[in-house]
Amino acid sequence: MSSSAASERLVVPALCQPSLLADLPSHDTIFHLLAKHIPPHLRPARDTTGTFPPDESPTNPDLALAMRTNAWRRIALYARERIISAGAPAPSSQPVHDLEPAGPNDVSTVLRWWTVRLQALLRLRLYSQFQLELESLWAILKRTTIPRHSSSSSSSTATTTVRWARLLDSPIVPFSLHVLRAREPLLSADPRAALEKCHALLQRCKVMQRRFVRVAKVDGLLQEGTGTSELEAGARAEAGLWEERGRRMTVLIAFILLDLEDYPAAINLLRPLISPSPSSSPTAQAYNLLFARLFLEAGAVASAQACIQSVSASLPTPIASSDIRTDSGSAETQLQQLLDVSKALLAVWQGDYPAAVGQWERVVHGPQSQSGNHMDMDNSREINPAAMSNLALSRFYQGNVDEATTLLERLLQDEPSTATSAEAVIFNLITMHELRSDDSISHKRRILVHVAQWAGDGTGTSCLKLI
């Protein structure tokens, strides 16, 4: 390890070894299904090179757009390129990406790219490669030490003491990397190991939150009467950050407990986080709706209803459809849409399918759909594939198999990129064709071609029910 004395930036060349980052497979599972089921002249052209379009900057591509379009192969390859290039001597004219505020060779920058790389591998479902690269990264973080400077002063002299600590224990390592490490045992079907690691992270979040709260209080007392200092404001912001991280870890632990079918533990874990006051922030109310879904999965219907009622009370009047179209990005509008989804899920759980259909139509088409033509999509609204799939399922449970199938087929044609990336949509559509047709294999092959043409990277193939 070396450090730049001028900028006090740390550089760890060991993190940038090309041997740590394996090449991606040239083909995916969709390729193999096409080779088995579709004649060569009917197979759609697919780009598996992972290169960005020529109209994008090769040094600063639009990663946000790549994420929205599920171009995870491009992201994984680009992250690998940035990690490896950070280990080489930096030329004076080296291009800098937007994710590199500390410089392309700084260890904090390299670890950001490692996080991007590992997330992309997960999205590509390359679980073995993800585990191998994560293990290699963790070994380096454990054995690498970095200096920590502490100052002390006496009546006559001031001295600086240098202590060495593991890079793994440094705040330089992104918290999201620790979360990936904690979740990794889930890939090996070891949820209890993941539960233990996630619980350790949750305790760390609580400790750090209390620490920054104390710092803010002490500085507030020192600054009494003179306003809020920069240190106090920063400490409060850090405390809020760790509180949010703790809340997210709690939700993650609850999901693991639900997978273990430990429903009482999941319910007891979530109940203290409920915000019963209607005046709570939109973020707190959004969490209430998330908790409602988890409560439904755990069978705690009364708790789910309480969460939904709390959010309903914070939105006393239904939002008009025109407001939803013109102000779809506002917190209140988004909360209303989440509330509609939660009410629909509650109706499905209770077996009230007519009410569920009405709620899903409100989610998909807007409030005006309850008095209009339900089969006409509102083109001014962004299509929610999960909601459309659930609407079709509710129609199916009412016995309207043909209408349910038509809904999903229209979604597949009108929003191909979105629909083919939603595995639940494909699975439900193929299941309906199996129930209503004696020749479901032809439908499966037709949908396979559509998925291969439109879906992004990492799309699963088990939903196609083809071997």
C-alpha positions as CSV (number, residue, x, y, z in Angstrom):
1,M,0.0,0.0,0.0
2,S,1.1,3.6,-0.7
3,S,-0.3,7.0,0.1
4,S,-0.1,10.4,-1.5
5,A,1.3,12.8,1.0
6,A,0.1,15.8,-0.9
7,S,-3.5,14.8,-1.1
8,E,-3.6,12.2,1.7
9,R,-5.4,9.8,-0.6
10,L,-4.8,6.1,-0.1
11,V,-3.9,3.8,-3.0
12,V,-4.1,0.0,-2.6
13,P,-2.7,-1.6,-5.8
14,A,-3.7,-5.1,-4.6
15,L,-7.4,-4.2,-5.1
16,C,-6.7,-3.6,-8.8
17,Q,-5.2,-6.9,-9.9
18,P,-6.7,-8.2,-13.1
19,S,-6.6,-11.8,-11.7
20,L,-9.3,-10.8,-9.1
21,L,-11.8,-10.1,-11.9
22,A,-12.8,-13.0,-14.1
23,D,-14.1,-12.7,-17.6
24,L,-17.8,-12.9,-18.1
25,P,-19.3,-16.0,-19.8
26,S,-20.0,-15.2,-23.5
27,H,-23.4,-16.8,-23.4
28,D,-26.4,-16.8,-21.0
29,T,-29.3,-19.2,-20.4
30,I,-31.5,-17.5,-23.0
31,F,-28.8,-18.3,-25.7
32,H,-28.9,-22.0,-24.8
33,L,-32.8,-22.1,-24.9
34,L,-32.7,-20.4,-28.3
35,A,-30.2,-22.9,-29.6
36,K,-32.4,-25.8,-28.4
37,H,-35.9,-24.6,-29.4
38,I,-35.7,-22.0,-32.1
39,P,-34.3,-22.5,-35.7
40,P,-31.3,-20.4,-36.5
41,H,-33.2,-18.2,-39.1
42,L,-35.8,-17.3,-36.4
43,R,-33.4,-16.4,-33.6
44,P,-33.3,-12.6,-32.8
45,A,-29.9,-10.9,-32.9
46,R,-28.6,-10.3,-29.3
47,D,-25.7,-8.2,-28.2
48,T,-23.6,-10.0,-25.5
49,T,-20.4,-8.1,-26.0
50,G,-21.1,-5.7,-23.2
51,T,-19.9,-2.6,-25.1
52,F,-21.7,0.7,-24.8
53,P,-23.4,2.3,-27.9
54,P,-21.0,4.3,-30.1
55,D,-22.9,7.5,-29.4
56,E,-22.0,7.4,-25.7
57,S,-18.7,8.7,-24.2
58,P,-16.3,5.7,-23.7
59,T,-14.9,7.4,-20.6
60,N,-18.1,8.5,-19.0
61,P,-21.0,6.5,-20.2
62,D,-24.5,6.9,-18.8
63,L,-24.6,4.2,-16.1
64,A,-28.0,5.3,-14.8
65,L,-29.5,4.6,-18.3
66,A,-27.7,1.3,-18.4
67,M,-29.2,0.3,-15.1
68,R,-32.7,1.3,-16.2
69,T,-32.4,-0.8,-19.3
70,N,-30.9,-3.8,-17.5
71,A,-27.6,-3.5,-19.4
72,W,-25.7,-5.3,-16.5
73,R,-23.1,-6.9,-18.7
74,R,-22.0,-3.5,-19.9
75,I,-21.9,-2.2,-16.3
76,A,-19.9,-5.2,-15.1
77,L,-17.3,-4.9,-17.8
78,Y,-16.9,-1.2,-17.4
79,A,-16.5,-1.5,-13.7
80,R,-13.8,-4.1,-14.2
81,E,-12.0,-1.7,-16.6
82,R,-12.1,1.1,-14.1
83,I,-10.8,-1.1,-11.3
84,I,-7.9,-2.4,-13.3
85,S,-7.0,1.0,-14.7
86,A,-6.8,2.4,-11.2
87,G,-3.9,0.1,-10.5
88,A,-1.8,1.6,-13.3
89,P,0.2,4.9,-13.0
90,A,-2.2,7.7,-13.6
91,P,-1.3,9.9,-16.6
92,S,-1.9,13.6,-16.3
93,S,-4.7,13.5,-18.8
94,Q,-6.5,10.4,-17.5
95,P,-10.3,10.7,-17.9
96,V,-12.3,10.9,-14.6
97,H,-15.8,9.4,-14.3
98,D,-18.6,11.0,-12.4
99,L,-18.2,8.3,-9.6
100,E,-14.6,9.3,-8.9
101,P,-14.7,12.6,-6.9
102,A,-11.6,11.5,-5.0
103,G,-9.6,10.6,-8.1
104,P,-9.5,7.4,-10.2
105,N,-6.8,5.8,-8.1
106,D,-8.0,6.5,-4.7
107,V,-9.1,3.4,-2.6
108,S,-12.5,4.9,-2.0
109,T,-13.1,5.2,-5.7
110,V,-11.8,1.7,-6.4
111,L,-14.2,0.3,-3.7
112,R,-17.1,2.1,-5.3
113,W,-16.4,0.4,-8.6
114,W,-16.1,-2.9,-6.7
115,T,-19.5,-2.4,-5.4
116,V,-20.9,-1.6,-8.9
117,R,-19.1,-4.7,-10.2
118,L,-20.5,-7.1,-7.6
119,Q,-24.0,-5.7,-7.9
120,A,-23.9,-6.2,-11.7
121,L,-22.7,-9.8,-11.2
122,L,-25.7,-10.4,-8.9
123,R,-28.1,-9.0,-11.5
124,L,-26.5,-11.2,-14.1
125,R,-27.1,-14.2,-11.8
126,L,-23.4,-15.2,-11.9
127,Y,-23.6,-16.2,-8.3
128,S,-20.5,-18.4,-8.3
129,Q,-18.4,-15.7,-9.9
130,F,-19.9,-13.1,-7.4
131,Q,-18.9,-15.3,-4.4
132,L,-15.4,-15.9,-5.8
133,E,-14.7,-12.2,-6.4
134,L,-16.2,-11.1,-3.1
135,E,-14.1,-13.6,-1.2
136,S,-10.9,-12.3,-3.0
137,L,-11.8,-8.7,-2.2
138,W,-12.5,-9.5,1.4
139,A,-9.2,-11.2,1.8
140,I,-7.4,-8.1,0.7
141,L,-9.5,-5.8,2.9
142,K,-8.6,-8.0,5.9
143,R,-4.8,-8.1,5.4
144,T,-4.4,-4.4,4.3
145,T,-3.6,-1.9,7.0
146,I,-4.0,1.9,6.7
147,P,-2.6,4.7,8.9
148,R,-4.8,6.5,11.4
149,H,-3.5,9.8,12.7
150,S,-4.4,11.0,16.2
151,S,-3.1,14.3,17.7
152,S,-2.2,14.9,21.3
153,S,-0.9,18.1,23.0
154,S,0.7,19.0,26.2
155,S,1.7,22.4,27.7
156,S,4.8,22.6,25.6
157,T,4.5,20.3,22.6
158,A,2.0,18.8,20.2
159,T,2.5,15.4,18.8
160,T,0.9,13.3,16.1
161,T,0.6,9.5,16.7
162,V,0.2,7.2,13.7
163,R,-1.8,4.0,14.4
164,W,-2.4,1.2,11.9
165,A,-5.8,-0.4,11.4
166,R,-7.3,-2.9,9.0
167,L,-8.8,-1.4,5.9
168,L,-11.9,-3.6,6.5
169,D,-12.6,-1.8,9.7
170,S,-12.3,1.6,8.1
171,P,-15.2,3.8,7.1
172,I,-13.6,4.0,3.6
173,V,-15.3,0.6,2.9
174,P,-18.8,1.4,1.6
175,F,-21.6,0.1,3.8
176,S,-23.2,-1.4,0.8
177,L,-20.2,-3.7,0.4
178,H,-20.8,-4.9,4.0
179,V,-24.4,-5.6,3.1
180,L,-23.4,-7.7,0.1
181,R,-21.1,-9.7,2.3
182,A,-23.8,-10.2,4.9
183,R,-26.3,-11.4,2.2
184,E,-23.8,-13.7,0.5
185,P,-24.7,-16.9,2.5
186,L,-28.2,-16.7,1.0
187,L,-26.7,-17.7,-2.3
188,S,-25.5,-20.9,-0.6
189,A,-28.9,-21.6,1.0
190,D,-27.6,-20.7,4.4
191,P,-30.1,-18.1,5.7
192,R,-29.0,-18.5,9.3
193,A,-25.5,-17.4,8.5
194,A,-26.9,-14.5,6.6
195,L,-29.2,-13.7,9.6
196,E,-26.2,-13.6,11.9
197,K,-24.2,-11.3,9.7
198,C,-27.1,-9.0,9.1
199,H,-27.8,-8.8,12.8
200,A,-24.2,-7.8,13.4
201,L,-24.6,-5.0,10.9
202,L,-27.8,-3.9,12.5
203,Q,-26.1,-3.6,15.9
204,R,-23.3,-1.6,14.2
205,C,-25.9,0.8,12.8
206,K,-27.4,1.3,16.2
207,V,-24.0,1.9,17.8
208,M,-23.0,4.5,15.2
209,Q,-26.3,6.3,15.4
210,R,-26.0,6.6,19.2
211,R,-22.4,7.8,18.8
212,F,-23.3,10.6,16.4
213,V,-26.4,11.6,18.5
214,R,-24.0,12.1,21.5
215,V,-21.6,14.1,19.4
216,A,-24.5,16.4,18.2
217,K,-25.7,16.8,21.8
218,V,-22.3,17.7,23.2
219,D,-21.6,20.2,20.4
220,G,-25.1,21.6,20.8
221,L,-24.4,22.3,24.5
222,L,-21.0,23.9,23.7
223,Q,-22.7,26.1,21.1
224,E,-25.7,27.0,23.2
225,G,-27.1,30.4,22.3
226,T,-24.9,30.7,19.2
227,G,-26.9,28.6,16.7
228,T,-26.2,25.2,15.2
229,S,-22.6,24.7,14.3
230,E,-21.3,22.9,11.2
231,L,-20.1,20.0,13.4
232,E,-23.5,19.6,15.1
233,A,-25.3,19.6,11.8
234,G,-22.9,17.1,10.3
235,A,-23.3,14.8,13.3
236,R,-27.1,15.0,13.1
237,A,-26.9,14.1,9.4
238,E,-24.7,11.1,10.1
239,A,-27.0,10.0,12.9
240,G,-29.9,10.1,10.4
241,L,-27.9,8.2,7.8
242,W,-27.2,5.4,10.3
243,E,-30.8,5.3,11.5
244,E,-31.9,4.8,7.9
245,R,-29.3,2.1,7.4
246,G,-30.6,0.4,10.5
247,R,-34.1,0.5,9.3
248,R,-33.1,-1.0,6.0
249,M,-31.2,-3.8,7.8
250,T,-34.3,-4.5,9.9
251,V,-36.4,-5.0,6.8
252,L,-33.7,-7.2,5.3
253,I,-33.7,-9.3,8.5
254,A,-37.5,-9.5,8.4
255,F,-37.4,-10.9,4.9
256,I,-34.9,-13.6,6.0
257,L,-37.1,-14.5,8.9
258,L,-40.1,-14.8,6.6
259,D,-38.1,-17.2,4.4
260,L,-37.3,-19.2,7.5
261,E,-41.1,-19.1,8.3
262,D,-40.3,-17.5,11.7
263,Y,-43.3,-15.2,11.4
264,P,-43.6,-14.2,15.1
265,A,-40.0,-13.0,15.1
266,A,-40.5,-11.0,11.9
267,I,-43.6,-9.4,13.3
268,N,-42.0,-8.5,16.6
269,L,-39.0,-7.0,14.7
270,L,-41.1,-4.8,12.6
271,R,-43.8,-3.5,15.0
272,P,-41.5,-1.0,16.8
273,L,-40.8,0.7,13.4
274,I,-44.4,1.5,12.6
275,S,-45.2,5.2,12.6
276,P,-48.8,5.4,13.8
277,S,-49.1,9.2,13.5
278,P,-50.8,10.5,10.3
279,S,-48.4,13.5,10.5
280,S,-45.4,11.2,9.9
281,S,-43.1,12.0,7.0
282,P,-43.8,10.4,3.6
283,T,-40.8,8.2,4.0
284,A,-42.1,6.9,7.3
285,Q,-45.5,6.3,5.7
286,A,-43.9,4.5,2.8
287,Y,-42.2,2.2,5.3
288,N,-45.6,1.6,6.9
289,L,-46.8,0.2,3.6
290,L,-43.8,-2.0,3.2
291,F,-44.4,-3.3,6.7
292,A,-48.0,-3.9,5.7
293,R,-46.9,-6.2,2.9
294,L,-44.6,-8.1,5.2
295,F,-47.3,-8.4,7.8
296,L,-49.6,-9.9,5.2
297,E,-47.0,-12.4,4.2
298,A,-46.6,-13.3,7.9
299,G,-50.4,-13.6,8.4
300,A,-50.7,-10.6,10.7
301,V,-53.7,-9.1,9.0
302,A,-54.7,-6.7,11.8
303,S,-51.2,-5.2,11.9
304,A,-51.3,-4.8,8.1
305,Q,-54.6,-3.1,8.2
306,A,-53.3,-0.7,10.9
307,C,-50.4,0.3,8.7
308,I,-52.7,0.9,5.7
309,Q,-55.1,2.9,7.8
310,S,-52.3,5.1,9.2
311,V,-51.2,6.0,5.6
312,S,-54.8,6.5,4.5
313,A,-55.3,9.0,7.3
314,S,-52.2,10.9,6.1
315,L,-53.9,11.3,2.7
316,P,-57.4,12.5,3.6
317,T,-58.6,13.1,0.1
318,P,-58.1,10.9,-2.9
319,I,-55.7,12.4,-5.5
320,A,-57.4,13.2,-8.8
321,S,-56.3,11.4,-11.9
322,S,-55.2,14.6,-13.5
323,D,-52.9,15.3,-10.5
324,I,-51.4,11.9,-10.8
325,R,-50.6,12.5,-14.5
326,T,-49.1,16.0,-14.0
327,D,-47.4,15.4,-10.6
328,S,-46.4,11.7,-10.7
329,G,-43.1,12.4,-9.1
330,S,-44.3,14.1,-5.9
331,A,-44.0,12.2,-2.6
332,E,-47.7,12.5,-2.0
333,T,-48.7,11.0,-5.4
334,Q,-46.2,8.2,-5.1
335,L,-47.5,7.4,-1.6
336,Q,-51.1,7.3,-2.9
337,Q,-50.0,4.8,-5.6
338,L,-48.2,2.6,-3.0
339,L,-51.4,2.8,-0.8
340,D,-53.5,1.6,-3.7
341,V,-51.1,-1.4,-4.2
342,S,-51.3,-2.2,-0.5
343,K,-55.1,-2.1,-0.5
344,A,-55.2,-4.4,-3.5
345,L,-52.9,-6.9,-1.9
346,L,-55.0,-6.8,1.3
347,A,-58.1,-7.5,-0.8
348,V,-56.4,-10.4,-2.6
349,W,-55.3,-11.9,0.8
350,Q,-58.9,-11.7,2.0
351,G,-60.2,-13.3,-1.1
352,D,-62.3,-10.3,-2.1
353,Y,-61.4,-10.4,-5.8
354,P,-63.9,-7.9,-7.1
355,A,-62.4,-5.3,-4.7
356,A,-58.9,-6.4,-5.7
357,V,-59.7,-5.9,-9.4
358,G,-61.0,-2.4,-8.7
359,Q,-57.8,-1.5,-6.8
360,W,-55.5,-3.0,-9.4
361,E,-57.3,-1.1,-12.1
362,R,-56.8,2.1,-10.1
363,V,-53.1,1.3,-9.9
364,V,-52.8,0.4,-13.6
365,H,-55.1,2.9,-15.2
366,G,-55.6,5.6,-12.6
367,P,-58.7,6.6,-10.5
368,Q,-60.8,7.3,-13.6
369,S,-60.6,3.6,-14.6
370,Q,-63.3,2.8,-12.1
371,S,-65.9,4.6,-14.3
372,G,-64.3,4.1,-17.7
373,N,-63.3,1.3,-20.0
374,H,-61.0,-1.0,-18.1
375,M,-59.4,-2.4,-21.2
376,D,-58.0,0.9,-22.4
377,M,-54.6,1.7,-21.0
378,D,-53.9,5.3,-20.0
379,N,-51.0,6.2,-22.1
380,S,-50.0,9.1,-19.9
381,R,-49.2,6.8,-17.0
382,E,-46.1,4.6,-16.7
383,I,-47.1,1.0,-17.0
384,N,-46.5,-1.0,-13.8
385,P,-45.9,-4.6,-14.9
386,A,-46.3,-6.1,-11.5
387,A,-49.7,-4.4,-11.0
388,M,-50.8,-5.4,-14.5
389,S,-49.8,-9.0,-13.7
390,N,-51.7,-8.9,-10.4
391,L,-54.8,-7.4,-12.2
392,A,-54.7,-10.3,-14.7
393,L,-54.4,-12.8,-11.8
394,S,-57.4,-11.3,-10.0
395,R,-59.4,-11.6,-13.3
396,F,-58.1,-15.2,-13.5
397,Y,-59.3,-16.0,-10.0
398,Q,-62.7,-14.6,-11.0
399,G,-62.8,-17.2,-13.8
400,N,-62.0,-14.7,-16.6
401,V,-59.1,-16.7,-18.1
402,D,-59.4,-15.3,-21.6
403,E,-59.5,-11.7,-20.4
404,A,-56.6,-12.3,-18.0
405,T,-54.5,-13.8,-20.9
406,T,-55.4,-10.8,-23.2
407,L,-54.3,-8.3,-20.5
408,L,-50.8,-9.9,-20.3
409,E,-50.5,-10.4,-24.1
410,R,-51.3,-6.7,-24.6
411,L,-48.7,-5.8,-21.9
412,L,-46.1,-7.9,-23.7
413,Q,-46.8,-6.1,-27.0
414,D,-47.2,-2.6,-25.7
415,E,-44.4,-2.5,-23.2
416,P,-42.0,-5.3,-24.4
417,S,-38.9,-4.1,-22.6
418,T,-40.7,-3.7,-19.3
419,A,-42.8,-6.9,-19.5
420,T,-40.0,-9.2,-20.6
421,S,-37.9,-8.1,-17.7
422,A,-40.6,-9.0,-15.2
423,E,-40.4,-12.7,-14.7
424,A,-43.8,-12.9,-12.9
425,V,-45.5,-11.5,-16.0
426,I,-43.9,-14.2,-18.2
427,F,-44.6,-17.0,-15.7
428,N,-48.3,-16.0,-15.3
429,L,-48.8,-15.6,-19.1
430,I,-47.3,-19.0,-19.9
431,T,-49.3,-20.7,-17.0
432,M,-52.5,-19.2,-18.5
433,H,-51.6,-20.5,-21.9
434,E,-51.0,-24.0,-20.4
435,L,-54.5,-23.9,-18.9
436,R,-56.3,-22.8,-22.0
437,S,-54.4,-24.3,-24.8
438,D,-53.5,-27.8,-25.9
439,D,-50.4,-26.4,-27.8
440,S,-48.8,-24.4,-25.0
441,I,-45.3,-25.3,-26.4
442,S,-45.8,-23.0,-29.4
443,H,-46.8,-20.1,-27.1
444,K,-43.7,-20.8,-25.0
445,R,-41.4,-20.6,-28.0
446,R,-43.1,-17.5,-29.3
447,I,-42.6,-15.8,-25.9
448,L,-39.0,-17.0,-25.7
449,V,-38.2,-15.2,-29.0
450,H,-39.9,-12.1,-27.6
451,V,-37.9,-12.3,-24.4
452,A,-34.7,-12.8,-26.3
453,Q,-35.4,-9.8,-28.4
454,W,-36.4,-7.3,-25.7
455,A,-35.3,-8.4,-22.3
456,G,-32.2,-7.0,-20.6
457,D,-29.3,-8.9,-19.2
458,G,-29.8,-11.3,-16.3
459,T,-33.4,-12.2,-17.1
460,G,-34.2,-15.6,-15.6
461,T,-35.5,-18.4,-17.8
462,S,-37.3,-20.7,-15.4
463,C,-40.4,-18.6,-15.9
464,L,-40.5,-19.8,-19.5
465,K,-41.0,-23.4,-18.4
466,L,-38.7,-24.7,-21.2
467,I,-36.0,-27.3,-20.7
